Amino acid sequence: MPEIERSDEEWRSSLTPEQYTVLRHGGTERAWTGQYVDEHADGTYHCAGCGAELFDAATKYESGSGWPSFWAAKDAESVELVQDVSHGMVRTEVRCARCGSHLGHLFPDGPAPTGERYCMNSLSLDLRRADD
């Protein structure tokens, strides 16, 4: 169970309509449209739903997929991995362990040292820059 539970109305009032669709209903933003696709600043990416730390900017890389990609989560316990069998395929969904929000998907085609690609929606993330 997520640590943070909110009513549907609370989620709707705290997120933009686009964020609500992605975080609470597993939507996906269009490729190459997210604000963090080409972001290269140092800092930490947090959940846009609850503020939990998810990814260190040092693990972000250019995957060519059109979404922000990371080769590791900040902490293994910060994300929850769930089998996703929607859209006629089997994938691994990535959710925020703290609030249960949909973040994106995990694929086994990333770079060393993990070989993993956390393919995230920019709408699900909030970058807190190191210089802020």
C-alpha positions as CSV (number, residue, x, y, z in Angstrom):
1,M,0.0,0.0,0.0
2,P,1.2,3.5,-0.8
3,E,2.1,5.7,2.2
4,I,0.2,8.6,0.7
5,E,-3.5,8.1,-0.1
6,R,-5.7,10.8,-1.5
7,S,-9.2,10.9,-2.8
8,D,-9.7,11.3,-6.6
9,E,-10.9,14.9,-6.0
10,E,-7.7,15.6,-4.0
11,W,-5.6,14.3,-6.9
12,R,-7.5,16.3,-9.5
13,S,-7.1,19.5,-7.5
14,S,-3.4,19.0,-6.9
15,L,-2.3,18.0,-10.5
16,T,-2.8,19.5,-13.9
17,P,-5.3,17.6,-16.1
18,E,-2.3,16.2,-18.1
19,Q,-0.5,15.1,-15.0
20,Y,-3.7,13.5,-13.6
21,T,-4.1,11.4,-16.8
22,V,-0.5,10.2,-16.6
23,L,0.0,9.8,-12.8
24,R,-3.4,8.5,-11.8
25,H,-4.6,6.7,-15.0
26,G,-1.3,5.4,-16.5
27,G,-1.4,7.7,-19.5
28,T,1.7,8.5,-21.6
29,E,2.8,11.9,-22.9
30,R,3.7,12.0,-26.6
31,A,7.4,11.3,-27.4
32,W,9.7,14.4,-27.6
33,T,7.1,16.7,-25.9
34,G,8.1,16.5,-22.3
35,Q,10.0,19.3,-20.6
36,Y,12.8,17.0,-19.3
37,V,13.6,15.1,-22.5
38,D,16.6,17.4,-23.3
39,E,17.3,18.5,-19.7
40,H,20.9,18.2,-18.5
41,A,20.9,20.1,-15.2
42,D,22.3,18.5,-12.0
43,G,19.8,17.7,-9.3
44,T,17.2,15.2,-8.2
45,Y,14.0,14.2,-10.0
46,H,11.0,13.9,-7.6
47,C,7.5,12.5,-8.0
48,A,5.2,15.3,-9.3
49,G,2.4,13.7,-7.2
50,C,4.0,13.5,-3.8
51,G,7.6,14.9,-3.9
52,A,9.4,11.6,-3.2
53,E,13.0,11.4,-4.5
54,L,13.1,9.1,-7.5
55,F,16.1,9.7,-9.8
56,D,19.5,11.4,-9.5
57,A,20.2,13.5,-12.6
58,A,23.6,11.8,-12.8
59,T,21.9,8.6,-14.0
60,K,19.9,10.4,-16.8
61,Y,21.1,9.6,-20.3
62,E,20.0,10.2,-23.9
63,S,18.2,7.0,-24.9
64,G,16.8,8.3,-28.2
65,S,13.3,7.2,-27.1
66,G,11.7,10.6,-26.7
67,W,11.2,10.4,-23.0
68,P,13.6,11.1,-20.1
69,S,15.5,8.0,-19.4
70,F,17.6,6.9,-16.4
71,W,19.8,3.8,-15.9
72,A,18.9,3.5,-12.1
73,A,16.4,4.7,-9.6
74,K,17.8,6.8,-6.7
75,D,16.8,4.1,-4.3
76,A,15.4,0.7,-5.1
77,E,12.6,1.3,-2.5
78,S,11.6,4.6,-4.1
79,V,9.9,2.9,-7.0
80,E,7.5,0.0,-7.3
81,L,7.7,-2.4,-10.3
82,V,4.4,-3.9,-11.6
83,Q,3.7,-6.2,-14.5
84,D,1.7,-4.3,-17.2
85,V,-0.1,-6.5,-19.7
86,S,-2.0,-3.6,-21.4
87,H,-1.9,-2.8,-25.1
88,G,-1.2,-6.4,-26.1
89,M,2.3,-6.6,-24.6
90,V,4.1,-7.4,-21.4
91,R,6.0,-4.6,-19.8
92,T,7.2,-3.5,-16.4
93,E,5.3,-0.4,-15.1
94,V,7.2,1.9,-12.7
95,R,5.2,3.5,-10.0
96,C,6.1,5.8,-7.1
97,A,6.4,3.6,-4.1
98,R,5.2,6.5,-1.8
99,C,2.0,7.5,-3.6
100,G,1.4,4.8,-6.2
101,S,1.5,7.2,-9.2
102,H,2.4,5.9,-12.6
103,L,5.8,7.2,-13.7
104,G,6.6,5.2,-16.9
105,H,8.1,1.8,-17.8
106,L,11.3,-0.1,-17.2
107,F,13.1,-1.8,-20.1
108,P,16.1,-4.1,-20.2
109,D,17.9,-2.2,-22.9
110,G,19.8,0.5,-21.0
111,P,23.5,1.3,-20.7
112,A,26.0,-0.1,-18.2
113,P,26.3,-0.4,-15.3
114,T,22.7,-1.7,-14.9
115,G,21.5,-2.4,-18.4
116,E,18.2,-0.9,-17.5
117,R,16.2,2.0,-19.0
118,Y,13.7,3.7,-16.7
119,C,11.6,5.4,-19.4
120,M,9.7,8.1,-17.6
121,N,7.1,10.7,-18.4
122,S,8.2,14.3,-17.8
123,L,4.7,15.0,-16.5
124,S,5.4,12.6,-13.6
125,L,8.6,14.3,-12.6
126,D,9.7,17.4,-10.8
127,L,13.4,18.3,-11.2
128,R,14.9,20.1,-8.1
129,R,18.1,21.5,-9.5
130,A,21.3,21.3,-7.4
131,D,21.9,25.0,-7.7
132,D,18.4,25.9,-6.3
